[in-house]
Amino acid sequence: MSAPSVADQRPVVAPTLGFRRRLLDNTVVRNVGPFMPIVLLWWLIAELEVFPSAFFVGPDVVAVRLVELSRNGILTGYLADSLYRLGTGVLVGLLVGGVFGLIIGLSRVARRFAWPLLVFFQAIGDIAWLPLLIVWFGFSLLSVTAVIVYTVVFPLALSITAGIASVPEDMRRASASLGAGRWQTLTEVVLPGALPGVVSGMRTGLGYGWRALIAAEIIVGTSGIGFMMFDARRVGEVTDVFLGMIVLGVLWYALDALILAPLERETVERWGMVRRPAAAAK
Amino acid sequence: MSSDATYQRAGRLEVRALEKRYDDERTGDSVLALERADFEVEGGEFVALLGPSGCGKTTILNIVAGFISQTAGEVLVDGQAISGPGADRGVVFQSFALFPWKTVRANVAFGPKMRGMDKQERRQLADEYLELVGLSGFEDKYPHELSGGMQQRVGVARVLANQPAVMLMDEPFASVDAQTRMTLQEELTRIWQERRPTIVFVTHDVEEAVFLADRIVVLAPHPGRVREIVEVPLTRPRVWDDILGNDRFKETVHHVLGLLKAPQVTEQPTVEAET
């Protein structure tokens, strides 16, 4: 048994990290740090009254309002409404888009047939459907959900199709010549191989869905973060608009950090299927 | 090892009057990629298919693997005509074609899993073959964590663990560096001697073919055809240190190079002698 010299091919990990490195790796510092200068600048502009305070409020005012609206349950209620709509829309959208993407990705006939339709309907855009949806379903939750589903379906279906197409031919061949049947090759090789596409489709889809939700709430709204912001504008309450914007940003950030990023880390990054600059240097 | 017996006499490959013609859809022309190739590989034999690009060596391999279909002729494995890819013909790819989402062990256990071997058993089998290729300790790594040479060891173990009648290798060491390539070549001859799988090894590297094979099917291009089948008069085990100074090695390399360079209807400048 001859052993290859493999020890020297292992990646070398530095035994100790410097203080600066540790500080930069700290979760709180990493996530909150970049925002500190912006908040400071914001506070400065408000304090110096560059703009009249009826148009521009400082972080302190917004923070107070945040506590107030959280206590009386308005913000939390609206937030729950928005998240529920997003959740429903995205879930249905993922299901429909996933099925569509699989069918189009796996069948050449379906692809030829569906491609012009995909391009055409994607071009119409989500909000453009709202007038018609409102006529059909009224100012209801159904209209909002329909818009989100519509938004999520296309990027997801397109990404899954691209993901399936990107599975190298040699991998399918390897699978077949190792004795896998068509169905086994599909479940064992093609579907996992398409995962980078699925993950990137989910990211784009969710992002689009999130924006569509706010837009739909502004137009259709009876509740939700989008509604809160637009309603505040109507009564001239700038603080709530500021607050709404921050809530949107924080929520997306949390969604990304808590769901999307770990999903990517545990799958495509762990398997080396996406090349990040550091990995590409290898 | 219980598996040794399967390699003894089984694994005979016959290629009979094999022909491949490609049709160009735009011009309507058809190109003859391979013209009546005839050769046999005995069970447990190591045969190299050697030639410059355009000689049809990869076409032959792809037909034998069942990835593409021939225009005429037939391929028999142990007397049975092949149709489509199958577990009796395992393929080692130049691109490795490992499954990145599976660990090294799961990659090697893939074939046995497909035919329904239970988990404990195939795990054991995979570890046995990983030891054979010198990768013990790397079972739980993912392919991208290994060097190219190590990945191809996994590729070899994955095929051998599936115990095919014939192992087909398509320029398997072409994408690793020269040092690693020589190590892998020596390792392959060692493994072949231990297990005696039938190997069909596609390469354009004359010295590689002479070093590895019992016989070399030398192919000529445009159209691809068998030029000559050369016996390699070298004893085993073969180690580069001994082989490089060996006169019979040099003579065989010389002879094969001569075959590749011999005047043809159209002289091909693509043939290069690697040293």
Boltz contact constraints between the chains, C-beta under 6 A:
constraints:
  - contact:
      token1: [A, 3]
      token2: [B, 134]
      max_distance: 6.0
  - contact:
      token1: [A, 4]
      token2: [B, 134]
      max_distance: 6.0
  - contact:
      token1: [A, 9]
      token2: [B, 147]
      max_distance: 6.0
  - contact:
      token1: [A, 170]
      token2: [B, 93]
      max_distance: 6.0
  - contact:
      token1: [A, 170]
      token2: [B, 95]
      max_distance: 6.0
  - contact:
      token1: [A, 170]
      token2: [B, 97]
      max_distance: 6.0
  - contact:
      token1: [A, 171]
      token2: [B, 97]
      max_distance: 6.0
  - contact:
      token1: [A, 173]
      token2: [B, 67]
      max_distance: 6.0
  - contact:
      token1: [A, 174]
      token2: [B, 97]
      max_distance: 6.0
  - contact:
      token1: [A, 176]
      token2: [B, 85]
      max_distance: 6.0
  - contact:
      token1: [A, 177]
      token2: [B, 65]
      max_distance: 6.0
  - contact:
      token1: [A, 177]
      token2: [B, 85]
      max_distance: 6.0
  - contact:
      token1: [A, 177]
      token2: [B, 89]
      max_distance: 6.0
  - contact:
      token1: [A, 177]
      token2: [B, 90]
      max_distance: 6.0
  - contact:
      token1: [A, 177]
      token2: [B, 91]
      max_distance: 6.0
  - contact:
      token1: [A, 178]
      token2: [B, 110]
      max_distance: 6.0
  - contact:
      token1: [A, 178]
      token2: [B, 111]
      max_distance: 6.0
  - contact:
      token1: [A, 178]
      token2: [B, 162]
      max_distance: 6.0
  - contact:
      token1: [A, 179]
      token2: [B, 87]
      max_distance: 6.0
  - contact:
      token1: [A, 179]
      token2: [B, 111]
      max_distance: 6.0
  - contact:
      token1: [A, 179]
      token2: [B, 114]
      max_distance: 6.0
  - contact:
      token1: [A, 179]
      token2: [B, 115]
      max_distance: 6.0
  - contact:
      token1: [A, 180]
      token2: [B, 114]
      max_distance: 6.0
  - contact:
      token1: [A, 184]
      token2: [B, 114]
      max_distance: 6.0
  - contact:
      token1: [A, 192]
      token2: [B, 101]
      max_distance: 6.0
  - contact:
      token1: [A, 271]
      token2: [B, 100]
      max_distance: 6.0
  - contact:
      token1: [A, 271]
      token2: [B, 101]
      max_distance: 6.0
  - contact:
      token1: [A, 271]
      token2: [B, 142]
      max_distance: 6.0
  - contact:
      token1: [A, 272]
      token2: [B, 100]
      max_distance: 6.0
  - contact:
      token1: [A, 272]
      token2: [B, 144]
      max_distance: 6.0
  - contact:
      token1: [A, 273]
      token2: [B, 100]
      max_distance: 6.0
